[in-house]
Amino acid sequence: MKRFNLGIAVASCAALALASFTAYAGPGEGHGSGRMGMAPLMSVLEPQQRKQVHAIFMSDRSRLDLLHVQLREARQALITKLLSPAKTVDVTQEVAKLKQAQEQLIDERIKLALQARKIMSADQLAKVSALWSKWQSLREQERALFEEARNGSKTGNSGAAGAPEQSQSKQ
């Protein structure tokens, strides 16, 4: 049971890390949250490899579009049912459809990510891994900074988070 759960956790983490691959479809055309997930990968690829990655994702574009539509519809059905005026609701069917749509989309993204990895050298993979680690560290620093700012505002601290102190400026 633990191995199965670990497998799901690893697949989920990998899917989240690689989810932005679908954003490579083109400006305003991707389904990811942006190109940031692609930035480390794209930065180490040679121009010919970039074309290959683009071709990989474009070849599966219609399948991804269909899966995104299914996911959106499943979410909408669940939300509609949850927000209905009925005192009690059974969302079993809607939850099952949502889980199925999410699972299919994750599977498709993993498949594409693995295809894209095949065109990369070991050196390129090492560079991507290092860039990803640095980016994750920066995101954690950002979260900590915002948390610090939130906690400072709750305690009545009137100073702006991240603003330089007056005593530091020398003119």
N, C-alpha and C positions, 0 to 999 in steps of 0.2 A: 504494500500500500504506500509506503514511504517513497519507494522508487517511482511509482506512478505520479505521486504528488510532486516530487522533485522534477520529473520530466515535464509536467505541466508548467511548473514555475519557470524552468529554464526556457521552455518554448515561449511562454508569455513574455518573459524579459527580452528574449531575442526579438520577438515580434514587435514589441514596443520600441526597441532600439532601432529596428530596421523598418519600422512602419513608414517613415518618411521617404523611403525609396519610391513610393508611388507618386510622390510630389514631383518627381523628375519629368513627368509627362509634359510639362511646359508651364510658362507663367500663367497663373490663374486657372490652370486646368487640373492640377493635382488634387488629391483627396487628403493629403497629409496636412499636418499643422504648419507646414512651411518647409523650406529647404534646409533648415539647420541640421537635421539628421543626415542629410546628404552631403553637407559641406565637407566633413572630414574625408569621406570617400572620394568625392569629386576632386578634392585638392591634390590627391596623390595619383590620380589616373592620367595617363597619356591621352592626347586628343583622340587617338583611334579607339582606346578603351572607353572613353566617354561616349563615343558613338555606339559602341557595342552595348553599353549599359542602357543607353536611351532606346536602342532597338529591342532589347529584352523587355523593357517595360511597355513600350508601345505595342509590341506583339500581343501582350496580354491585356491591353487597355479595355477592351469590351467586356472581358470577364470581370475586371476590377470595377468597372462602372456598374455592372449588374449587381455585384455583391454590395456595393455602396448603396444602391437603390434599395435592395432587400433589407439592409441594416437600418436605413433611415425609416422605411415603412414599418419595420418591427418596433423600432423605438417609438414611433408615432402612435402605433396601435396600443402599446403599453401605456404611454402617457395619457392617451384618450380614455382608456379604461380606468386608470388610477384617478383621473380628475372627473370621472363621471359623478352625477349627483346621487347615485345609489349608495345606500348605507354600507352594504357589503359587496365586494367584487371578487371574482375568481380570475386571477391573472396568470394562472398556470400555463395556459396555451400561449399567451403573449410572451411570457418569460422564456419559454422553450424556443419559440421562434427567434427571439432576440439572441439567445445563447448560440443557437445554430448559425445565425448570420454572422455573429462575431467570430465564431470558430472557423467558418469557411473563409472569412476575410484574413484571419491570422494565418491560416494554412497557405493561402495564395501568396501573401506577402513573404512568408518564409521561403516558399518555393522560388520566388523571384530573387530574393536576397541571396540565396544559395547559388543561383545561376550567375548572378553578378559577381559573387566572390570568386568563382572559378576563373575569371579572366585576370585576376590580380595575382601578382607575385607575392612570395613570402615577405619580402621587404616592404611592399606596399601595405600588406595586411598589418605588419608591425607598426608602420607609421600611422595607419588609421586607428589602430588600437590606442596608441599613445595620444593622438589628438582627441579621441573620444574620452579618454580618462581625464585629460586636461579640461575639456569642455564640461564634463560632469562636475569636476571640482569647482569650476567657475559658477556653475548653476547653484551648487550647494552654498557657495559664498554669497551669491545673490539672495538666496532664500534666508540665510542667516542675517544678512543686512536688513532685509525687509522685516524679519521677525524682531530684530533689535529696534527698528524704528517703530513698529507697532507697540512693543512693550514700553518704549520711551514715551509714547503719546498717552498711554494708559496711566503712567505715573505722574503725568502733568509736566514732564520735561518739555520746555518750550523750544529747545534747540532743534533745528532741522537735522535729520539724520544725514550723515555724509557731508554736511556743510562744513567748510573749514572754519576753525575758530579765529576770532579777530586777532588774537595774540600771535598767530602764526604768520600773518601777512606783514611783510617788511617792505617799506617803500622808501 
